[in-house]
């Protein structure tokens, strides 16, 4: 699993999904502190 810094509260988000979109890999995260969800594309 991958972790990422939450853009809302600077807590750590845990990876909740990984998917392909338009030939790129998209990782979905959810913050364990505030519950904010976001995606990062690689």
mmJSON file of the N, C-alpha and C atoms, coordinates in Angstrom:
{"data_MODEL":{"atom_site":{
"group_PDB":["ATOM","ATOM","ATOM","ATOM","ATOM","ATOM","ATOM","ATOM","ATOM","ATOM","ATOM","ATOM","ATOM","ATOM","ATOM","ATOM","ATOM","ATOM","ATOM","ATOM","ATOM","ATOM","ATOM","ATOM","ATOM","ATOM","ATOM","ATOM","ATOM","ATOM","ATOM","ATOM","ATOM","ATOM","ATOM","ATOM","ATOM","ATOM","ATOM","ATOM","ATOM","ATOM","ATOM","ATOM","ATOM","ATOM","ATOM","ATOM","ATOM","ATOM","ATOM","ATOM","ATOM","ATOM","ATOM","ATOM","ATOM","ATOM","ATOM","ATOM","ATOM","ATOM","ATOM","ATOM","ATOM","ATOM","ATOM","ATOM","ATOM","ATOM","ATOM","ATOM","ATOM","ATOM","ATOM","ATOM","ATOM","ATOM","ATOM","ATOM","ATOM","ATOM","ATOM","ATOM","ATOM","ATOM","ATOM","ATOM","ATOM","ATOM","ATOM","ATOM","ATOM","ATOM","ATOM","ATOM","ATOM","ATOM","ATOM","ATOM","ATOM","ATOM","ATOM","ATOM","ATOM","ATOM","ATOM","ATOM","ATOM","ATOM","ATOM","ATOM","ATOM","ATOM","ATOM","ATOM","ATOM","ATOM","ATOM","ATOM","ATOM","ATOM","ATOM","ATOM","ATOM","ATOM"],
"id":[1,2,3,4,5,6,7,8,9,10,11,12,13,14,15,16,17,18,19,20,21,22,23,24,25,26,27,28,29,30,31,32,33,34,35,36,37,38,39,40,41,42,43,44,45,46,47,48,49,50,51,52,53,54,55,56,57,58,59,60,61,62,63,64,65,66,67,68,69,70,71,72,73,74,75,76,77,78,79,80,81,82,83,84,85,86,87,88,89,90,91,92,93,94,95,96,97,98,99,100,101,102,103,104,105,106,107,108,109,110,111,112,113,114,115,116,117,118,119,120,121,122,123,124,125,126],
"type_symbol":["N","C","C","N","C","C","N","C","C","N","C","C","N","C","C","N","C","C","N","C","C","N","C","C","N","C","C","N","C","C","N","C","C","N","C","C","N","C","C","N","C","C","N","C","C","N","C","C","N","C","C","N","C","C","N","C","C","N","C","C","N","C","C","N","C","C","N","C","C","N","C","C","N","C","C","N","C","C","N","C","C","N","C","C","N","C","C","N","C","C","N","C","C","N","C","C","N","C","C","N","C","C","N","C","C","N","C","C","N","C","C","N","C","C","N","C","C","N","C","C","N","C","C","N","C","C"],
"label_atom_id":["N","CA","C","N","CA","C","N","CA","C","N","CA","C","N","CA","C","N","CA","C","N","CA","C","N","CA","C","N","CA","C","N","CA","C","N","CA","C","N","CA","C","N","CA","C","N","CA","C","N","CA","C","N","CA","C","N","CA","C","N","CA","C","N","CA","C","N","CA","C","N","CA","C","N","CA","C","N","CA","C","N","CA","C","N","CA","C","N","CA","C","N","CA","C","N","CA","C","N","CA","C","N","CA","C","N","CA","C","N","CA","C","N","CA","C","N","CA","C","N","CA","C","N","CA","C","N","CA","C","N","CA","C","N","CA","C","N","CA","C","N","CA","C","N","CA","C"],
"label_alt_id":[null,null,null,null,null,null,null,null,null,null,null,null,null,null,null,null,null,null,null,null,null,null,null,null,null,null,null,null,null,null,null,null,null,null,null,null,null,null,null,null,null,null,null,null,null,null,null,null,null,null,null,null,null,null,null,null,null,null,null,null,null,null,null,null,null,null,null,null,null,null,null,null,null,null,null,null,null,null,null,null,null,null,null,null,null,null,null,null,null,null,null,null,null,null,null,null,null,null,null,null,null,null,null,null,null,null,null,null,null,null,null,null,null,null,null,null,null,null,null,null,null,null,null,null,null,null],
"label_comp_id":["UNK","UNK","UNK","UNK","UNK","UNK","UNK","UNK","UNK","UNK","UNK","UNK","UNK","UNK","UNK","UNK","UNK","UNK","UNK","UNK","UNK","UNK","UNK","UNK","UNK","UNK","UNK","UNK","UNK","UNK","UNK","UNK","UNK","UNK","UNK","UNK","UNK","UNK","UNK","UNK","UNK","UNK","UNK","UNK","UNK","UNK","UNK","UNK","UNK","UNK","UNK","UNK","UNK","UNK","UNK","UNK","UNK","UNK","UNK","UNK","UNK","UNK","UNK","UNK","UNK","UNK","UNK","UNK","UNK","UNK","UNK","UNK","UNK","UNK","UNK","UNK","UNK","UNK","UNK","UNK","UNK","UNK","UNK","UNK","UNK","UNK","UNK","UNK","UNK","UNK","UNK","UNK","UNK","UNK","UNK","UNK","UNK","UNK","UNK","UNK","UNK","UNK","UNK","UNK","UNK","UNK","UNK","UNK","UNK","UNK","UNK","UNK","UNK","UNK","UNK","UNK","UNK","UNK","UNK","UNK","UNK","UNK","UNK","UNK","UNK","UNK"],
"label_asym_id":["A","A","A","A","A","A","A","A","A","A","A","A","A","A","A","A","A","A","A","A","A","A","A","A","A","A","A","A","A","A","A","A","A","A","A","A","A","A","A","A","A","A","A","A","A","A","A","A","A","A","A","A","A","A","A","A","A","A","A","A","A","A","A","A","A","A","A","A","A","A","A","A","A","A","A","A","A","A","A","A","A","A","A","A","A","A","A","A","A","A","A","A","A","A","A","A","A","A","A","A","A","A","A","A","A","A","A","A","A","A","A","A","A","A","A","A","A","A","A","A","A","A","A","A","A","A"],
"label_entity_id":["1","1","1","1","1","1","1","1","1","1","1","1","1","1","1","1","1","1","1","1","1","1","1","1","1","1","1","1","1","1","1","1","1","1","1","1","1","1","1","1","1","1","1","1","1","1","1","1","1","1","1","1","1","1","1","1","1","1","1","1","1","1","1","1","1","1","1","1","1","1","1","1","1","1","1","1","1","1","1","1","1","1","1","1","1","1","1","1","1","1","1","1","1","1","1","1","1","1","1","1","1","1","1","1","1","1","1","1","1","1","1","1","1","1","1","1","1","1","1","1","1","1","1","1","1","1"],
"label_seq_id":[1,1,1,2,2,2,3,3,3,4,4,4,5,5,5,6,6,6,7,7,7,8,8,8,9,9,9,10,10,10,11,11,11,12,12,12,13,13,13,14,14,14,15,15,15,16,16,16,17,17,17,18,18,18,19,19,19,20,20,20,21,21,21,22,22,22,23,23,23,24,24,24,25,25,25,26,26,26,27,27,27,28,28,28,29,29,29,30,30,30,31,31,31,32,32,32,33,33,33,34,34,34,35,35,35,36,36,36,37,37,37,38,38,38,39,39,39,40,40,40,41,41,41,42,42,42],
"pdbx_PDB_ins_code":[null,null,null,null,null,null,null,null,null,null,null,null,null,null,null,null,null,null,null,null,null,null,null,null,null,null,null,null,null,null,null,null,null,null,null,null,null,null,null,null,null,null,null,null,null,null,null,null,null,null,null,null,null,null,null,null,null,null,null,null,null,null,null,null,null,null,null,null,null,null,null,null,null,null,null,null,null,null,null,null,null,null,null,null,null,null,null,null,null,null,null,null,null,null,null,null,null,null,null,null,null,null,null,null,null,null,null,null,null,null,null,null,null,null,null,null,null,null,null,null,null,null,null,null,null,null],
"Cartn_x":[0.838,0.0,0.881,0.351,1.051,0.371,1.166,0.633,0.899,0.05,0.207,-0.247,0.347,-0.042,-1.399,-2.289,-3.62,-3.521,-4.154,-4.115,-4.995,-5.836,-6.734,-6.154,-5.576,-5.16,-3.7,-2.951,-1.558,-1.395,-2.494,-2.407,-2.0,-1.949,-1.587,-2.814,-2.852,-3.928,-3.448,-4.348,-4.032,-4.652,-3.951,-4.463,-5.689,-6.791,-8.006,-8.339,-7.703,-7.946,-6.825,-6.667,-5.722,-6.447,-6.396,-7.112,-6.37,-6.74,-6.167,-7.184,-6.693,-7.555,-6.735,-7.179,-6.503,-5.031,-4.715,-3.343,-2.455,-3.017,-2.254,-2.781,-1.978,-2.396,-2.893,-4.075,-4.683,-4.792,-4.3,-4.388,-5.391,-6.332,-7.312,-6.895,-7.008,-6.591,-7.712,-7.658,-8.562,-7.742,-7.91,-7.174,-7.716,-6.814,-7.227,-7.582,-7.16,-7.458,-8.788,-8.984,-10.171,-11.186,-10.833,-11.761,-11.796,-10.991,-10.943,-10.472,-11.075,-10.676,-10.125,-9.064,-8.477,-7.788,-7.412,-6.757,-5.459,-4.494,-3.232,-3.009,-2.593,-2.339,-0.839,-0.374,1.047,1.188],
"Cartn_y":[-1.193,0.0,1.254,2.286,3.56,4.569,5.442,6.53,7.855,8.836,10.167,11.197,12.385,13.456,14.027,14.179,14.722,16.208,16.638,18.054,18.937,18.339,19.104,19.34,18.289,18.428,18.05,17.67,17.231,15.939,15.192,13.849,12.898,11.619,10.644,9.933,9.783,9.053,7.678,6.707,5.352,5.085,4.321,3.952,3.061,3.441,2.632,1.976,2.436,1.839,2.206,1.366,1.615,1.235,2.12,1.845,2.467,2.043,2.596,3.528,4.673,5.641,6.353,6.282,6.944,6.561,5.299,4.825,5.194,5.782,6.17,5.406,5.342,4.694,5.754,5.528,6.459,5.767,6.432,5.927,6.772,6.133,6.821,6.66,7.759,7.769,8.274,7.874,8.405,8.708,9.918,10.335,9.622,9.07,8.39,9.382,10.653,11.661,12.373,12.882,13.709,13.082,11.965,11.295,11.84,12.866,13.451,12.399,12.38,11.468,12.256,11.741,12.389,11.337,11.743,10.85,11.473,10.606,11.025,10.194,10.842,10.157,10.084,8.909,8.721,8.361],
"Cartn_z":[0.0,0.0,0.0,-0.581,-0.683,0.242,0.848,1.666,0.96,1.252,0.673,1.695,1.638,2.552,2.159,3.118,2.866,2.523,1.424,1.058,1.946,2.769,3.64,5.031,5.638,7.042,7.294,6.257,6.373,7.167,7.367,7.928,6.81,7.114,6.095,5.565,4.247,3.598,3.201,3.264,2.85,1.49,0.677,-0.636,-0.459,-1.122,-1.045,-2.381,-3.467,-4.78,-5.741,-6.757,-7.843,-9.123,-10.123,-11.368,-12.54,-13.727,-14.953,-15.588,-16.078,-16.761,-17.831,-19.062,-20.185,-20.288,-20.026,-20.128,-18.958,-17.92,-16.732,-15.52,-14.479,-13.242,-12.27,-11.707,-10.762,-9.405,-8.368,-7.007,-6.235,-5.568,-4.729,-3.273,-2.514,-1.118,-0.223,1.048,2.066,3.31,3.856,5.048,6.278,7.074,8.299,9.403,9.258,10.276,10.031,8.793,8.543,7.582,6.933,6.035,4.616,4.321,2.973,1.967,0.781,-0.284,-1.466,-2.104,-3.268,-4.132,-5.347,-6.301,-6.789,-7.097,-7.7,-8.952,-10.027,-11.288,-11.532,-11.914,-12.241,-13.697],
"occupancy":[1.0,1.0,1.0,1.0,1.0,1.0,1.0,1.0,1.0,1.0,1.0,1.0,1.0,1.0,1.0,1.0,1.0,1.0,1.0,1.0,1.0,1.0,1.0,1.0,1.0,1.0,1.0,1.0,1.0,1.0,1.0,1.0,1.0,1.0,1.0,1.0,1.0,1.0,1.0,1.0,1.0,1.0,1.0,1.0,1.0,1.0,1.0,1.0,1.0,1.0,1.0,1.0,1.0,1.0,1.0,1.0,1.0,1.0,1.0,1.0,1.0,1.0,1.0,1.0,1.0,1.0,1.0,1.0,1.0,1.0,1.0,1.0,1.0,1.0,1.0,1.0,1.0,1.0,1.0,1.0,1.0,1.0,1.0,1.0,1.0,1.0,1.0,1.0,1.0,1.0,1.0,1.0,1.0,1.0,1.0,1.0,1.0,1.0,1.0,1.0,1.0,1.0,1.0,1.0,1.0,1.0,1.0,1.0,1.0,1.0,1.0,1.0,1.0,1.0,1.0,1.0,1.0,1.0,1.0,1.0,1.0,1.0,1.0,1.0,1.0,1.0],
"B_iso_or_equiv":[0.0,0.0,0.0,0.0,0.0,0.0,0.0,0.0,0.0,0.0,0.0,0.0,0.0,0.0,0.0,0.0,0.0,0.0,0.0,0.0,0.0,0.0,0.0,0.0,0.0,0.0,0.0,0.0,0.0,0.0,0.0,0.0,0.0,0.0,0.0,0.0,0.0,0.0,0.0,0.0,0.0,0.0,0.0,0.0,0.0,0.0,0.0,0.0,0.0,0.0,0.0,0.0,0.0,0.0,0.0,0.0,0.0,0.0,0.0,0.0,0.0,0.0,0.0,0.0,0.0,0.0,0.0,0.0,0.0,0.0,0.0,0.0,0.0,0.0,0.0,0.0,0.0,0.0,0.0,0.0,0.0,0.0,0.0,0.0,0.0,0.0,0.0,0.0,0.0,0.0,0.0,0.0,0.0,0.0,0.0,0.0,0.0,0.0,0.0,0.0,0.0,0.0,0.0,0.0,0.0,0.0,0.0,0.0,0.0,0.0,0.0,0.0,0.0,0.0,0.0,0.0,0.0,0.0,0.0,0.0,0.0,0.0,0.0,0.0,0.0,0.0],
"pdbx_formal_charge":[null,null,null,null,null,null,null,null,null,null,null,null,null,null,null,null,null,null,null,null,null,null,null,null,null,null,null,null,null,null,null,null,null,null,null,null,null,null,null,null,null,null,null,null,null,null,null,null,null,null,null,null,null,null,null,null,null,null,null,null,null,null,null,null,null,null,null,null,null,null,null,null,null,null,null,null,null,null,null,null,null,null,null,null,null,null,null,null,null,null,null,null,null,null,null,null,null,null,null,null,null,null,null,null,null,null,null,null,null,null,null,null,null,null,null,null,null,null,null,null,null,null,null,null,null,null],
"auth_seq_id":[1,1,1,2,2,2,3,3,3,4,4,4,5,5,5,6,6,6,7,7,7,8,8,8,9,9,9,10,10,10,11,11,11,12,12,12,13,13,13,14,14,14,15,15,15,16,16,16,17,17,17,18,18,18,19,19,19,20,20,20,21,21,21,22,22,22,23,23,23,24,24,24,25,25,25,26,26,26,27,27,27,28,28,28,29,29,29,30,30,30,31,31,31,32,32,32,33,33,33,34,34,34,35,35,35,36,36,36,37,37,37,38,38,38,39,39,39,40,40,40,41,41,41,42,42,42],
"auth_comp_id":["UNK","UNK","UNK","UNK","UNK","UNK","UNK","UNK","UNK","UNK","UNK","UNK","UNK","UNK","UNK","UNK","UNK","UNK","UNK","UNK","UNK","UNK","UNK","UNK","UNK","UNK","UNK","UNK","UNK","UNK","UNK","UNK","UNK","UNK","UNK","UNK","UNK","UNK","UNK","UNK","UNK","UNK","UNK","UNK","UNK","UNK","UNK","UNK","UNK","UNK","UNK","UNK","UNK","UNK","UNK","UNK","UNK","UNK","UNK","UNK","UNK","UNK","UNK","UNK","UNK","UNK","UNK","UNK","UNK","UNK","UNK","UNK","UNK","UNK","UNK","UNK","UNK","UNK","UNK","UNK","UNK","UNK","UNK","UNK","UNK","UNK","UNK","UNK","UNK","UNK","UNK","UNK","UNK","UNK","UNK","UNK","UNK","UNK","UNK","UNK","UNK","UNK","UNK","UNK","UNK","UNK","UNK","UNK","UNK","UNK","UNK","UNK","UNK","UNK","UNK","UNK","UNK","UNK","UNK","UNK","UNK","UNK","UNK","UNK","UNK","UNK"],
"auth_asym_id":["A","A","A","A","A","A","A","A","A","A","A","A","A","A","A","A","A","A","A","A","A","A","A","A","A","A","A","A","A","A","A","A","A","A","A","A","A","A","A","A","A","A","A","A","A","A","A","A","A","A","A","A","A","A","A","A","A","A","A","A","A","A","A","A","A","A","A","A","A","A","A","A","A","A","A","A","A","A","A","A","A","A","A","A","A","A","A","A","A","A","A","A","A","A","A","A","A","A","A","A","A","A","A","A","A","A","A","A","A","A","A","A","A","A","A","A","A","A","A","A","A","A","A","A","A","A"],
"auth_atom_id":["N","CA","C","N","CA","C","N","CA","C","N","CA","C","N","CA","C","N","CA","C","N","CA","C","N","CA","C","N","CA","C","N","CA","C","N","CA","C","N","CA","C","N","CA","C","N","CA","C","N","CA","C","N","CA","C","N","CA","C","N","CA","C","N","CA","C","N","CA","C","N","CA","C","N","CA","C","N","CA","C","N","CA","C","N","CA","C","N","CA","C","N","CA","C","N","CA","C","N","CA","C","N","CA","C","N","CA","C","N","CA","C","N","CA","C","N","CA","C","N","CA","C","N","CA","C","N","CA","C","N","CA","C","N","CA","C","N","CA","C","N","CA","C","N","CA","C"],
"pdbx_PDB_model_num":[1,1,1,1,1,1,1,1,1,1,1,1,1,1,1,1,1,1,1,1,1,1,1,1,1,1,1,1,1,1,1,1,1,1,1,1,1,1,1,1,1,1,1,1,1,1,1,1,1,1,1,1,1,1,1,1,1,1,1,1,1,1,1,1,1,1,1,1,1,1,1,1,1,1,1,1,1,1,1,1,1,1,1,1,1,1,1,1,1,1,1,1,1,1,1,1,1,1,1,1,1,1,1,1,1,1,1,1,1,1,1,1,1,1,1,1,1,1,1,1,1,1,1,1,1,1]
}}}
